[in-house]
Amino acid sequence: MDRDEFLRVLIRVNARIAKLPNIAGRIYRNIYGRGKLPPIDAQKDYSHNLSSLLGFGDNAGFVELMRLYITIHR
């Protein structure tokens, strides 16, 4: 695999990984019936946006827990 091909694959993989929080939020909200997904807030961090997608963005304790979880498991 040459460098150009590797970069094309890397870009496609990163684009798919970037969609995972939205997919997780959609699955969670479909299963537990919490309605439509909120928009991503560019001013907030990854853990806050993921918590909001899951329906717990207003719970500061849950946001902190997600922040810790994501930090440990990244």
CHARMM-style PDB file with segment names, atoms N, HN, CA, C and O in Angstrom:
ATOM      1  N   MET     1       0.857  -1.172   0.000  1.00  0.00      PROA
ATOM      2  CA  MET     1       0.000   0.000   0.000  1.00  0.00      PROA
ATOM      3  C   MET     1       0.904   1.236   0.000  1.00  0.00      PROA
ATOM      4  O   MET     1       1.755   1.399   0.875  1.00  0.00      PROA
ATOM      5  N   ASP     2       0.708   2.081  -0.972  1.00  0.00      PROA
ATOM      6  HN  ASP     2       0.016   1.949  -1.683  1.00  0.00      PROA
ATOM      7  CA  ASP     2       1.526   3.286  -1.032  1.00  0.00      PROA
ATOM      8  C   ASP     2       0.936   4.383  -0.140  1.00  0.00      PROA
ATOM      9  O   ASP     2      -0.156   4.239   0.410  1.00  0.00      PROA
ATOM     10  N   ARG     3       1.673   5.463  -0.013  1.00  0.00      PROA
ATOM     11  HN  ARG     3       2.560   5.580  -0.460  1.00  0.00      PROA
ATOM     12  CA  ARG     3       1.298   6.549   0.908  1.00  0.00      PROA
ATOM     13  C   ARG     3      -0.034   7.199   0.539  1.00  0.00      PROA
ATOM     14  O   ARG     3      -0.847   7.475   1.421  1.00  0.00      PROA
ATOM     15  N   ASP     4      -0.269   7.448  -0.743  1.00  0.00      PROA
ATOM     16  HN  ASP     4       0.391   7.224  -1.460  1.00  0.00      PROA
ATOM     17  CA  ASP     4      -1.521   8.088  -1.170  1.00  0.00      PROA
ATOM     18  C   ASP     4      -2.732   7.214  -0.865  1.00  0.00      PROA
ATOM     19  O   ASP     4      -3.765   7.705  -0.409  1.00  0.00      PROA
ATOM     20  N   GLU     5      -2.597   5.936  -1.119  1.00  0.00      PROA
ATOM     21  HN  GLU     5      -1.758   5.538  -1.489  1.00  0.00      PROA
ATOM     22  CA  GLU     5      -3.698   5.026  -0.830  1.00  0.00      PROA
ATOM     23  C   GLU     5      -3.954   4.952   0.678  1.00  0.00      PROA
ATOM     24  O   GLU     5      -5.103   4.928   1.119  1.00  0.00      PROA
ATOM     25  N   PHE     6      -2.890   4.916   1.448  1.00  0.00      PROA
ATOM     26  HN  PHE     6      -1.957   4.935   1.089  1.00  0.00      PROA
ATOM     27  CA  PHE     6      -3.023   4.901   2.903  1.00  0.00      PROA
ATOM     28  C   PHE     6      -3.759   6.146   3.399  1.00  0.00      PROA
ATOM     29  O   PHE     6      -4.630   6.043   4.262  1.00  0.00      PROA
ATOM     30  N   LEU     7      -3.420   7.313   2.866  1.00  0.00      PROA
ATOM     31  HN  LEU     7      -2.712   7.396   2.164  1.00  0.00      PROA
ATOM     32  CA  LEU     7      -4.076   8.555   3.279  1.00  0.00      PROA
ATOM     33  C   LEU     7      -5.556   8.566   2.904  1.00  0.00      PROA
ATOM     34  O   LEU     7      -6.377   9.058   3.677  1.00  0.00      PROA
ATOM     35  N   ARG     8      -5.909   8.040   1.747  1.00  0.00      PROA
ATOM     36  HN  ARG     8      -5.241   7.641   1.119  1.00  0.00      PROA
ATOM     37  CA  ARG     8      -7.317   7.960   1.343  1.00  0.00      PROA
ATOM     38  C   ARG     8      -8.093   7.049   2.299  1.00  0.00      PROA
ATOM     39  O   ARG     8      -9.204   7.382   2.711  1.00  0.00      PROA
ATOM     40  N   VAL     9      -7.511   5.913   2.646  1.00  0.00      PROA
ATOM     41  HN  VAL     9      -6.609   5.643   2.312  1.00  0.00      PROA
ATOM     42  CA  VAL     9      -8.162   4.995   3.581  1.00  0.00      PROA
ATOM     43  C   VAL     9      -8.293   5.643   4.958  1.00  0.00      PROA
ATOM     44  O   VAL     9      -9.336   5.524   5.600  1.00  0.00      PROA
ATOM     45  N   LEU    10      -7.256   6.319   5.409  1.00  0.00      PROA
ATOM     46  HN  LEU    10      -6.408   6.415   4.886  1.00  0.00      PROA
ATOM     47  CA  LEU    10      -7.277   6.981   6.711  1.00  0.00      PROA
ATOM     48  C   LEU    10      -8.378   8.040   6.771  1.00  0.00      PROA
ATOM     49  O   LEU    10      -9.072   8.149   7.782  1.00  0.00      PROA
ATOM     50  N   ILE    11      -8.540   8.800   5.727  1.00  0.00      PROA
ATOM     51  HN  ILE    11      -7.975   8.710   4.907  1.00  0.00      PROA
ATOM     52  CA  ILE    11      -9.581   9.823   5.678  1.00  0.00      PROA
ATOM     53  C   ILE    11     -10.966   9.188   5.743  1.00  0.00      PROA
ATOM     54  O   ILE    11     -11.837   9.680   6.460  1.00  0.00      PROA
ATOM     55  N   ARG    12     -11.179   8.100   5.004  1.00  0.00      PROA
ATOM     56  HN  ARG    12     -10.472   7.700   4.422  1.00  0.00      PROA
ATOM     57  CA  ARG    12     -12.480   7.422   5.031  1.00  0.00      PROA
ATOM     58  C   ARG    12     -12.770   6.829   6.400  1.00  0.00      PROA
ATOM     59  O   ARG    12     -13.899   6.912   6.886  1.00  0.00      PROA
ATOM     60  N   VAL    13     -11.763   6.233   7.027  1.00  0.00      PROA
ATOM     61  HN  VAL    13     -10.847   6.167   6.632  1.00  0.00      PROA
ATOM     62  CA  VAL    13     -11.944   5.644   8.355  1.00  0.00      PROA
ATOM     63  C   VAL    13     -12.260   6.728   9.384  1.00  0.00      PROA
ATOM     64  O   VAL    13     -13.153   6.551  10.213  1.00  0.00      PROA
ATOM     65  N   ASN    14     -11.538   7.843   9.339  1.00  0.00      PROA
ATOM     66  HN  ASN    14     -10.812   7.987   8.666  1.00  0.00      PROA
ATOM     67  CA  ASN    14     -11.801   8.938  10.274  1.00  0.00      PROA
ATOM     68  C   ASN    14     -13.202   9.510  10.084  1.00  0.00      PROA
ATOM     69  O   ASN    14     -13.855   9.869  11.063  1.00  0.00      PROA
ATOM     70  N   ALA    15     -13.667   9.598   8.866  1.00  0.00      PROA
ATOM     71  HN  ALA    15     -13.136   9.307   8.070  1.00  0.00      PROA
ATOM     72  CA  ALA    15     -15.015  10.104   8.608  1.00  0.00      PROA
ATOM     73  C   ALA    15     -16.058   9.176   9.208  1.00  0.00      PROA
ATOM     74  O   ALA    15     -17.068   9.639   9.739  1.00  0.00      PROA
ATOM     75  N   ARG    16     -15.829   7.881   9.130  1.00  0.00      PROA
ATOM     76  HN  ARG    16     -15.009   7.504   8.698  1.00  0.00      PROA
ATOM     77  CA  ARG    16     -16.777   6.920   9.714  1.00  0.00      PROA
ATOM     78  C   ARG    16     -16.727   6.950  11.239  1.00  0.00      PROA
ATOM     79  O   ARG    16     -17.764   6.866  11.897  1.00  0.00      PROA
ATOM     80  N   ILE    17     -15.547   7.068  11.791  1.00  0.00      PROA
ATOM     81  HN  ILE    17     -14.705   7.136  11.256  1.00  0.00      PROA
ATOM     82  CA  ILE    17     -15.413   7.142  13.249  1.00  0.00      PROA
ATOM     83  C   ILE    17     -16.103   8.398  13.783  1.00  0.00      PROA
ATOM     84  O   ILE    17     -16.701   8.368  14.859  1.00  0.00      PROA
ATOM     85  N   ALA    18     -16.023   9.485  13.044  1.00  0.00      PROA
ATOM     86  HN  ALA    18     -15.537   9.509  12.170  1.00  0.00      PROA
ATOM     87  CA  ALA    18     -16.647  10.737  13.472  1.00  0.00      PROA
ATOM     88  C   ALA    18     -18.165  10.614  13.566  1.00  0.00      PROA
ATOM     89  O   ALA    18     -18.798  11.377  14.295  1.00  0.00      PROA
ATOM     90  N   LYS    19     -18.755   9.674  12.846  1.00  0.00      PROA
ATOM     91  HN  LYS    19     -18.241   9.054  12.253  1.00  0.00      PROA
ATOM     92  CA  LYS    19     -20.208   9.492  12.865  1.00  0.00      PROA
ATOM     93  C   LYS    19     -20.675   8.598  14.010  1.00  0.00      PROA
ATOM     94  O   LYS    19     -21.879   8.511  14.250  1.00  0.00      PROA
ATOM     95  N   LEU    20     -19.775   7.936  14.721  1.00  0.00      PROA
ATOM     96  HN  LEU    20     -18.797   8.007  14.526  1.00  0.00      PROA
ATOM     97  CA  LEU    20     -20.177   6.986  15.760  1.00  0.00      PROA
ATOM     98  C   LEU    20     -21.006   7.592  16.890  1.00  0.00      PROA
ATOM     99  O   LEU    20     -21.996   6.975  17.282  1.00  0.00      PROA
ATOM    100  N   PRO    21     -20.664   8.768  17.443  1.00  0.00      PROA
ATOM    101  CA  PRO    21     -21.509   9.312  18.518  1.00  0.00      PROA
ATOM    102  C   PRO    21     -22.942   9.566  18.058  1.00  0.00      PROA
ATOM    103  O   PRO    21     -23.886   9.325  18.811  1.00  0.00      PROA
ATOM    104  N   ASN    22     -23.110  10.047  16.839  1.00  0.00      PROA
ATOM    105  HN  ASN    22     -22.344  10.243  16.227  1.00  0.00      PROA
ATOM    106  CA  ASN    22     -24.441  10.290  16.311  1.00  0.00      PROA
ATOM    107  C   ASN    22     -25.203   8.978  16.150  1.00  0.00      PROA
ATOM    108  O   ASN    22     -26.397   8.914  16.442  1.00  0.00      PROA
ATOM    109  N   ILE    23     -24.529   7.947  15.692  1.00  0.00      PROA
ATOM    110  HN  ILE    23     -23.559   7.999  15.455  1.00  0.00      PROA
ATOM    111  CA  ILE    23     -25.159   6.637  15.532  1.00  0.00      PROA
ATOM    112  C   ILE    23     -25.546   6.075  16.896  1.00  0.00      PROA
ATOM    113  O   ILE    23     -26.642   5.538  17.058  1.00  0.00      PROA
ATOM    114  N   ALA    24     -24.648   6.194  17.882  1.00  0.00      PROA
ATOM    115  HN  ALA    24     -23.758   6.630  17.751  1.00  0.00      PROA
ATOM    116  CA  ALA    24     -24.945   5.699  19.229  1.00  0.00      PROA
ATOM    117  C   ALA    24     -26.141   6.436  19.830  1.00  0.00      PROA
ATOM    118  O   ALA    24     -27.011   5.819  20.444  1.00  0.00      PROA
ATOM    119  N   GLY    25     -26.181   7.759  19.652  1.00  0.00      PROA
ATOM    120  HN  GLY    25     -25.474   8.260  19.153  1.00  0.00      PROA
ATOM    121  CA  GLY    25     -27.302   8.539  20.158  1.00  0.00      PROA
ATOM    122  C   GLY    25     -28.617   8.150  19.501  1.00  0.00      PROA
ATOM    123  O   GLY    25     -29.647   8.044  20.166  1.00  0.00      PROA
ATOM    124  N   ARG    26     -28.572   7.939  18.200  1.00  0.00      PROA
ATOM    125  HN  ARG    26     -27.735   8.025  17.660  1.00  0.00      PROA
ATOM    126  CA  ARG    26     -29.786   7.557  17.476  1.00  0.00      PROA
ATOM    127  C   ARG    26     -30.292   6.189  17.938  1.00  0.00      PROA
ATOM    128  O   ARG    26     -31.492   6.011  18.143  1.00  0.00      PROA
ATOM    129  N   ILE    27     -29.387   5.229  18.103  1.00  0.00      PROA
ATOM    130  HN  ILE    27     -28.412   5.374  17.937  1.00  0.00      PROA
ATOM    131  CA  ILE    27     -29.780   3.894  18.569  1.00  0.00      PROA
ATOM    132  C   ILE    27     -30.390   3.990  19.968  1.00  0.00      PROA
ATOM    133  O   ILE    27     -31.451   3.422  20.225  1.00  0.00      PROA
ATOM    134  N   TYR    28     -29.718   4.709  20.872  1.00  0.00      PROA
ATOM    135  HN  TYR    28     -28.856   5.170  20.664  1.00  0.00      PROA
ATOM    136  CA  TYR    28     -30.202   4.828  22.241  1.00  0.00      PROA
ATOM    137  C   TYR    28     -31.587   5.481  22.268  1.00  0.00      PROA
ATOM    138  O   TYR    28     -32.484   5.008  22.966  1.00  0.00      PROA
ATOM    139  N   ARG    29     -31.758   6.565  21.509  1.00  0.00      PROA
ATOM    140  HN  ARG    29     -31.029   6.948  20.941  1.00  0.00      PROA
ATOM    141  CA  ARG    29     -33.042   7.269  21.514  1.00  0.00      PROA
ATOM    142  C   ARG    29     -34.138   6.450  20.842  1.00  0.00      PROA
ATOM    143  O   ARG    29     -35.303   6.563  21.224  1.00  0.00      PROA
ATOM    144  N   ASN    30     -33.798   5.631  19.853  1.00  0.00      PROA
ATOM    145  HN  ASN    30     -32.852   5.539  19.543  1.00  0.00      PROA
ATOM    146  CA  ASN    30     -34.804   4.766  19.236  1.00  0.00      PROA
ATOM    147  C   ASN    30     -35.252   3.675  20.196  1.00  0.00      PROA
ATOM    148  O   ASN    30     -36.434   3.334  20.244  1.00  0.00      PROA
ATOM    149  N   ILE    31     -34.317   3.128  20.956  1.00  0.00      PROA
ATOM    150  HN  ILE    31     -33.357   3.404  20.916  1.00  0.00      PROA
ATOM    151  CA  ILE    31     -34.663   2.052  21.882  1.00  0.00      PROA
ATOM    152  C   ILE    31     -35.452   2.584  23.072  1.00  0.00      PROA
ATOM    153  O   ILE    31     -36.447   1.978  23.470  1.00  0.00      PROA
ATOM    154  N   TYR    32     -35.030   3.695  23.640  1.00  0.00      PROA
ATOM    155  HN  TYR    32     -34.221   4.188  23.317  1.00  0.00      PROA
ATOM    156  CA  TYR    32     -35.645   4.212  24.859  1.00  0.00      PROA
ATOM    157  C   TYR    32     -36.629   5.354  24.605  1.00  0.00      PROA
ATOM    158  O   TYR    32     -37.112   5.963  25.560  1.00  0.00      PROA
ATOM    159  N   GLY    33     -36.933   5.654  23.363  1.00  0.00      PROA
ATOM    160  HN  GLY    33     -36.540   5.160  22.588  1.00  0.00      PROA
ATOM    161  CA  GLY    33     -37.984   6.591  23.007  1.00  0.00      PROA
ATOM    162  C   GLY    33     -37.814   8.007  23.526  1.00  0.00      PROA
ATOM    163  O   GLY    33     -38.752   8.578  24.081  1.00  0.00      PROA
ATOM    164  N   ARG    34     -36.641   8.578  23.355  1.00  0.00      PROA
ATOM    165  HN  ARG    34     -35.878   8.114  22.903  1.00  0.00      PROA
ATOM    166  CA  ARG    34     -36.400   9.927  23.850  1.00  0.00      PROA
ATOM    167  C   ARG    34     -36.489  10.990  22.762  1.00  0.00      PROA
ATOM    168  O   ARG    34     -36.064  12.123  22.991  1.00  0.00      PROA
ATOM    169  N   GLY    35     -37.012  10.676  21.613  1.00  0.00      PROA
ATOM    170  HN  GLY    35     -37.357   9.756  21.426  1.00  0.00      PROA
ATOM    171  CA  GLY    35     -37.239  11.697  20.590  1.00  0.00      PROA
ATOM    172  C   GLY    35     -36.076  11.929  19.641  1.00  0.00      PROA
ATOM    173  O   GLY    35     -35.198  11.084  19.466  1.00  0.00      PROA
ATOM    174  N   LYS    36     -36.107  13.121  19.030  1.00  0.00      PROA
ATOM    175  HN  LYS    36     -36.820  13.807  19.173  1.00  0.00      PROA
ATOM    176  CA  LYS    36     -35.119  13.460  18.007  1.00  0.00      PROA
ATOM    177  C   LYS    36     -33.770  13.823  18.624  1.00  0.00      PROA
ATOM    178  O   LYS    36     -33.683  14.215  19.788  1.00  0.00      PROA
ATOM    179  N   LEU    37     -32.729  13.682  17.815  1.00  0.00      PROA
ATOM    180  HN  LEU    37     -32.800  13.364  16.870  1.00  0.00      PROA
ATOM    181  CA  LEU    37     -31.385  14.029  18.261  1.00  0.00      PROA
ATOM    182  C   LEU    37     -31.194  15.544  18.299  1.00  0.00      PROA
ATOM    183  O   LEU    37     -31.634  16.246  17.389  1.00  0.00      PROA
ATOM    184  N   PRO    38     -30.543  16.048  19.342  1.00  0.00      PROA
ATOM    185  CA  PRO    38     -30.230  17.480  19.370  1.00  0.00      PROA
ATOM    186  C   PRO    38     -29.040  17.772  18.458  1.00  0.00      PROA
ATOM    187  O   PRO    38     -28.279  16.863  18.126  1.00  0.00      PROA
ATOM    188  N   PRO    39     -28.874  19.015  18.056  1.00  0.00      PROA
ATOM    189  CA  PRO    39     -27.709  19.348  17.223  1.00  0.00      PROA
ATOM    190  C   PRO    39     -26.420  19.297  18.043  1.00  0.00      PROA
ATOM    191  O   PRO    39     -26.444  19.456  19.264  1.00  0.00      PROA
ATOM    192  N   ILE    40     -25.311  19.075  17.366  1.00  0.00      PROA
ATOM    193  HN  ILE    40     -25.292  18.946  16.375  1.00  0.00      PROA
ATOM    194  CA  ILE    40     -23.996  19.090  18.000  1.00  0.00      PROA
ATOM    195  C   ILE    40     -23.632  20.533  18.324  1.00  0.00      PROA
ATOM    196  O   ILE    40     -23.766  21.418  17.479  1.00  0.00      PROA
ATOM    197  N   ASP    41     -23.173  20.767  19.548  1.00  0.00      PROA
ATOM    198  HN  ASP    41     -23.065  20.048  20.234  1.00  0.00      PROA
ATOM    199  CA  ASP    41     -22.764  22.105  19.982  1.00  0.00      PROA
ATOM    200  C   ASP    41     -21.246  22.209  19.854  1.00  0.00      PROA
ATOM    201  O   ASP    41     -20.513  21.571  20.609  1.00  0.00      PROA
ATOM    202  N   ALA    42     -20.779  23.004  18.907  1.00  0.00      PROA
ATOM    203  HN  ALA    42     -21.374  23.523  18.294  1.00  0.00      PROA
ATOM    204  CA  ALA    42     -19.337  23.132  18.661  1.00  0.00      PROA
ATOM    205  C   ALA    42     -18.596  23.773  19.832  1.00  0.00      PROA
ATOM    206  O   ALA    42     -17.376  23.639  19.931  1.00  0.00      PROA
ATOM    207  N   GLN    43     -19.305  24.462  20.714  1.00  0.00      PROA
ATOM    208  HN  GLN    43     -20.296  24.571  20.634  1.00  0.00      PROA
ATOM    209  CA  GLN    43     -18.679  25.109  21.866  1.00  0.00      PROA
ATOM    210  C   GLN    43     -18.448  24.139  23.023  1.00  0.00      PROA
ATOM    211  O   GLN    43     -17.708  24.455  23.955  1.00  0.00      PROA
ATOM    212  N   LYS    44     -19.068  22.967  22.974  1.00  0.00      PROA
ATOM    213  HN  LYS    44     -19.669  22.709  22.217  1.00  0.00      PROA
ATOM    214  CA  LYS    44     -18.935  21.967  24.043  1.00  0.00      PROA
ATOM    215  C   LYS    44     -17.947  20.884  23.625  1.00  0.00      PROA
ATOM    216  O   LYS    44     -17.613  20.753  22.447  1.00  0.00      PROA
ATOM    217  N   ASP    45     -17.485  20.113  24.604  1.00  0.00      PROA
ATOM    218  HN  ASP    45     -17.756  20.220  25.560  1.00  0.00      PROA
ATOM    219  CA  ASP    45     -16.523  19.054  24.307  1.00  0.00      PROA
ATOM    220  C   ASP    45     -17.240  17.775  23.861  1.00  0.00      PROA
ATOM    221  O   ASP    45     -18.468  17.701  23.840  1.00  0.00      PROA
ATOM    222  N   TYR    46     -16.439  16.782  23.510  1.00  0.00      PROA
ATOM    223  HN  TYR    46     -15.441  16.842  23.527  1.00  0.00      PROA
ATOM    224  CA  TYR    46     -16.939  15.515  22.973  1.00  0.00      PROA
ATOM    225  C   TYR    46     -17.873  14.819  23.952  1.00  0.00      PROA
ATOM    226  O   TYR    46     -18.934  14.331  23.562  1.00  0.00      PROA
ATOM    227  N   SER    47     -17.479  14.770  25.237  1.00  0.00      PROA
ATOM    228  HN  SER    47     -16.617  15.166  25.554  1.00  0.00      PROA
ATOM    229  CA  SER    47     -18.283  14.050  26.222  1.00  0.00      PROA
ATOM    230  C   SER    47     -19.627  14.739  26.454  1.00  0.00      PROA
ATOM    231  O   SER    47     -20.638  14.063  26.647  1.00  0.00      PROA
ATOM    232  N   HSD    48     -19.654  16.056  26.439  1.00  0.00      PROA
ATOM    233  HN  HSD    48     -18.833  16.605  26.283  1.00  0.00      PROA
ATOM    234  CA  HSD    48     -20.928  16.762  26.620  1.00  0.00      PROA
ATOM    235  C   HSD    48     -21.845  16.517  25.432  1.00  0.00      PROA
ATOM    236  O   HSD    48     -23.041  16.290  25.613  1.00  0.00      PROA
ATOM    237  N   ASN    49     -21.309  16.559  24.232  1.00  0.00      PROA
ATOM    238  HN  ASN    49     -20.337  16.743  24.085  1.00  0.00      PROA
ATOM    239  CA  ASN    49     -22.129  16.307  23.049  1.00  0.00      PROA
ATOM    240  C   ASN    49     -22.638  14.875  23.024  1.00  0.00      PROA
ATOM    241  O   ASN    49     -23.790  14.643  22.658  1.00  0.00      PROA
ATOM    242  N   LEU    50     -21.811  13.910  23.401  1.00  0.00      PROA
ATOM    243  HN  LEU    50     -20.874  14.098  23.698  1.00  0.00      PROA
ATOM    244  CA  LEU    50     -22.263  12.520  23.449  1.00  0.00      PROA
ATOM    245  C   LEU    50     -23.349  12.360  24.498  1.00  0.00      PROA
ATOM    246  O   LEU    50     -24.342  11.673  24.259  1.00  0.00      PROA
ATOM    247  N   SER    51     -23.177  12.983  25.655  1.00  0.00      PROA
ATOM    248  HN  SER    51     -22.370  13.541  25.849  1.00  0.00      PROA
ATOM    249  CA  SER    51     -24.204  12.927  26.698  1.00  0.00      PROA
ATOM    250  C   SER    51     -25.509  13.544  26.212  1.00  0.00      PROA
ATOM    251  O   SER    51     -26.587  13.022  26.500  1.00  0.00      PROA
ATOM    252  N   SER    52     -25.423  14.639  25.484  1.00  0.00      PROA
ATOM    253  HN  SER    52     -24.548  15.063  25.249  1.00  0.00      PROA
ATOM    254  CA  SER    52     -26.621  15.281  24.941  1.00  0.00      PROA
ATOM    255  C   SER    52     -27.304  14.378  23.916  1.00  0.00      PROA
ATOM    256  O   SER    52     -28.531  14.285  23.887  1.00  0.00      PROA
ATOM    257  N   LEU    53     -26.514  13.718  23.079  1.00  0.00      PROA
ATOM    258  HN  LEU    53     -25.517  13.794  23.103  1.00  0.00      PROA
ATOM    259  CA  LEU    53     -27.088  12.803  22.097  1.00  0.00      PROA
ATOM    260  C   LEU    53     -27.801  11.638  22.774  1.00  0.00      PROA
ATOM    261  O   LEU    53     -28.793  11.123  22.258  1.00  0.00      PROA
ATOM    262  N   LEU    54     -27.292  11.227  23.925  1.00  0.00      PROA
ATOM    263  HN  LEU    54     -26.486  11.645  24.344  1.00  0.00      PROA
ATOM    264  CA  LEU    54     -27.915  10.135  24.662  1.00  0.00      PROA
ATOM    265  C   LEU    54     -29.092  10.612  25.502  1.00  0.00      PROA
ATOM    266  O   LEU    54     -29.848   9.794  26.025  1.00  0.00      PROA
ATOM    267  N   GLY    55     -29.258  11.933  25.638  1.00  0.00      PROA
ATOM    268  HN  GLY    55     -28.643  12.597  25.212  1.00  0.00      PROA
ATOM    269  CA  GLY    55     -30.382  12.474  26.386  1.00  0.00      PROA
ATOM    270  C   GLY    55     -30.049  12.881  27.806  1.00  0.00      PROA
ATOM    271  O   GLY    55     -30.956  13.147  28.594  1.00  0.00      PROA
ATOM    272  N   PHE    56     -28.771  12.937  28.155  1.00  0.00      PROA
ATOM    273  HN  PHE    56     -28.033  12.721  27.515  1.00  0.00      PROA
ATOM    274  CA  PHE    56     -28.357  13.271  29.513  1.00  0.00      PROA
ATOM    275  C   PHE    56     -27.474  14.512  29.571  1.00  0.00      PROA
ATOM    276  O   PHE    56     -26.704  14.666  30.518  1.00  0.00      PROA
ATOM    277  N   GLY    57     -27.564  15.391  28.592  1.00  0.00      PROA
ATOM    278  HN  GLY    57     -28.189  15.265  27.822  1.00  0.00      PROA
ATOM    279  CA  GLY    57     -26.718  16.576  28.532  1.00  0.00      PROA
ATOM    280  C   GLY    57     -26.957  17.562  29.649  1.00  0.00      PROA
ATOM    281  O   GLY    57     -26.066  18.346  29.979  1.00  0.00      PROA
ATOM    282  N   ASP    58     -28.150  17.545  30.247  1.00  0.00      PROA
ATOM    283  HN  ASP    58     -28.874  16.908  29.979  1.00  0.00      PROA
ATOM    284  CA  ASP    58     -28.453  18.465  31.339  1.00  0.00      PROA
ATOM    285  C   ASP    58     -28.018  17.938  32.701  1.00  0.00      PROA
ATOM    286  O   ASP    58     -28.123  18.651  33.699  1.00  0.00      PROA
ATOM    287  N   ASN    59     -27.533  16.706  32.757  1.00  0.00      PROA
ATOM    288  HN  ASN    59     -27.447  16.127  31.947  1.00  0.00      PROA
ATOM    289  CA  ASN    59     -27.079  16.089  34.007  1.00  0.00      PROA
ATOM    290  C   ASN    59     -25.553  16.240  34.100  1.00  0.00      PROA
ATOM    291  O   ASN    59     -24.812  15.500  33.452  1.00  0.00      PROA
ATOM    292  N   ALA    60     -25.089  17.205  34.912  1.00  0.00      PROA
ATOM    293  HN  ALA    60     -25.691  17.806  35.439  1.00  0.00      PROA
ATOM    294  CA  ALA    60     -23.655  17.504  35.003  1.00  0.00      PROA
ATOM    295  C   ALA    60     -22.849  16.304  35.496  1.00  0.00      PROA
ATOM    296  O   ALA    60     -21.720  16.091  35.056  1.00  0.00      PROA
ATOM    297  N   GLY    61     -23.420  15.530  36.400  1.00  0.00      PROA
ATOM    298  HN  GLY    61     -24.337  15.703  36.758  1.00  0.00      PROA
ATOM    299  CA  GLY    61     -22.724  14.348  36.902  1.00  0.00      PROA
ATOM    300  C   GLY    61     -22.493  13.313  35.814  1.00  0.00      PROA
ATOM    301  O   GLY    61     -21.424  12.707  35.740  1.00  0.00      PROA
ATOM    302  N   PHE    62     -23.495  13.112  34.971  1.00  0.00      PROA
ATOM    303  HN  PHE    62     -24.363  13.604  35.030  1.00  0.00      PROA
ATOM    304  CA  PHE    62     -23.357  12.156  33.874  1.00  0.00      PROA
ATOM    305  C   PHE    62     -22.326  12.635  32.865  1.00  0.00      PROA
ATOM    306  O   PHE    62     -21.543  11.840  32.345  1.00  0.00      PROA
ATOM    307  N   VAL    63     -22.326  13.939  32.588  1.00  0.00      PROA
ATOM    308  HN  VAL    63     -22.962  14.585  33.010  1.00  0.00      PROA
ATOM    309  CA  VAL    63     -21.342  14.499  31.641  1.00  0.00      PROA
ATOM    310  C   VAL    63     -19.932  14.273  32.175  1.00  0.00      PROA
ATOM    311  O   VAL    63     -19.042  13.883  31.418  1.00  0.00      PROA
ATOM    312  N   GLU    64     -19.718  14.512  33.457  1.00  0.00      PROA
ATOM    313  HN  GLU    64     -20.440  14.829  34.071  1.00  0.00      PROA
ATOM    314  CA  GLU    64     -18.398  14.287  34.062  1.00  0.00      PROA
ATOM    315  C   GLU    64     -18.026  12.807  34.028  1.00  0.00      PROA
ATOM    316  O   GLU    64     -16.873  12.462  33.771  1.00  0.00      PROA
ATOM    317  N   LEU    65     -18.998  11.936  34.287  1.00  0.00      PROA
ATOM    318  HN  LEU    65     -19.935  12.216  34.496  1.00  0.00      PROA
ATOM    319  CA  LEU    65     -18.748  10.495  34.221  1.00  0.00      PROA
ATOM    320  C   LEU    65     -18.340  10.077  32.811  1.00  0.00      PROA
ATOM    321  O   LEU    65     -17.413   9.285  32.641  1.00  0.00      PROA
ATOM    322  N   MET    66     -19.028  10.609  31.803  1.00  0.00      PROA
ATOM    323  HN  MET    66     -19.780  11.253  31.942  1.00  0.00      PROA
ATOM    324  CA  MET    66     -18.664  10.302  30.418  1.00  0.00      PROA
ATOM    325  C   MET    66     -17.281  10.837  30.087  1.00  0.00      PROA
ATOM    326  O   MET    66     -16.516  10.188  29.374  1.00  0.00      PROA
ATOM    327  N   ARG    67     -16.958  12.017  30.600  1.00  0.00      PROA
ATOM    328  HN  ARG    67     -17.579  12.545  31.179  1.00  0.00      PROA
ATOM    329  CA  ARG    67     -15.638  12.608  30.366  1.00  0.00      PROA
ATOM    330  C   ARG    67     -14.548  11.676  30.929  1.00  0.00      PROA
ATOM    331  O   ARG    67     -13.546  11.411  30.265  1.00  0.00      PROA
ATOM    332  N   LEU    68     -14.755  11.192  32.144  1.00  0.00      PROA
ATOM    333  HN  LEU    68     -15.569  11.407  32.683  1.00  0.00      PROA
ATOM    334  CA  LEU    68     -13.805  10.276  32.766  1.00  0.00      PROA
ATOM    335  C   LEU    68     -13.729   8.961  31.985  1.00  0.00      PROA
ATOM    336  O   LEU    68     -12.638   8.461  31.715  1.00  0.00      PROA
ATOM    337  N   TYR    69     -14.881   8.407  31.627  1.00  0.00      PROA
ATOM    338  HN  TYR    69     -15.768   8.814  31.846  1.00  0.00      PROA
ATOM    339  CA  TYR    69     -14.934   7.140  30.902  1.00  0.00      PROA
ATOM    340  C   TYR    69     -14.199   7.252  29.566  1.00  0.00      PROA
ATOM    341  O   TYR    69     -13.400   6.384  29.215  1.00  0.00      PROA
ATOM    342  N   ILE    70     -14.474   8.325  28.826  1.00  0.00      PROA
ATOM    343  HN  ILE    70     -15.123   9.030  29.111  1.00  0.00      PROA
ATOM    344  CA  ILE    70     -13.841   8.497  27.515  1.00  0.00      PROA
ATOM    345  C   ILE    70     -12.342   8.718  27.666  1.00  0.00      PROA
ATOM    346  O   ILE    70     -11.561   8.232  26.848  1.00  0.00      PROA
ATOM    347  N   THR    71     -11.928   9.445  28.703  1.00  0.00      PROA
ATOM    348  HN  THR    71     -12.562   9.839  29.368  1.00  0.00      PROA
ATOM    349  CA  THR    71     -10.507   9.660  28.939  1.00  0.00      PROA
ATOM    350  C   THR    71      -9.785   8.355  29.232  1.00  0.00      PROA
ATOM    351  O   THR    71      -8.688   8.116  28.725  1.00  0.00      PROA
ATOM    352  N   ILE    72     -10.396   7.523  30.040  1.00  0.00      PROA
ATOM    353  HN  ILE    72     -11.287   7.718  30.451  1.00  0.00      PROA
ATOM    354  CA  ILE    72      -9.768   6.246  30.421  1.00  0.00      PROA
ATOM    355  C   ILE    72      -9.735   5.279  29.240  1.00  0.00      PROA
ATOM    356  O   ILE    72      -8.745   4.570  29.058  1.00  0.00      PROA
ATOM    357  N   HSD    73     -10.782   5.237  28.446  1.00  0.00      PROA
ATOM    358  HN  HSD    73     -11.586   5.813  28.593  1.00  0.00      PROA
ATOM    359  CA  HSD    73     -10.895   4.221  27.407  1.00  0.00      PROA
ATOM    360  C   HSD    73     -10.475   4.669  26.018  1.00  0.00      PROA
ATOM    361  O   HSD    73     -10.701   3.947  25.047  1.00  0.00      PROA
ATOM    362  N   ARG    74      -9.893   5.800  25.906  1.00  0.00      PROA
ATOM    363  HN  ARG    74      -9.710   6.387  26.694  1.00  0.00      PROA
ATOM    364  CA  ARG    74      -9.432   6.263  24.597  1.00  0.00      PROA
ATOM    365  C   ARG    74      -8.056   5.824  24.308  1.00  0.00      PROA
ATOM    366  OT1 ARG    74      -7.521   6.132  23.243  1.00  0.00      PROA
TER     367      ARG     74
END
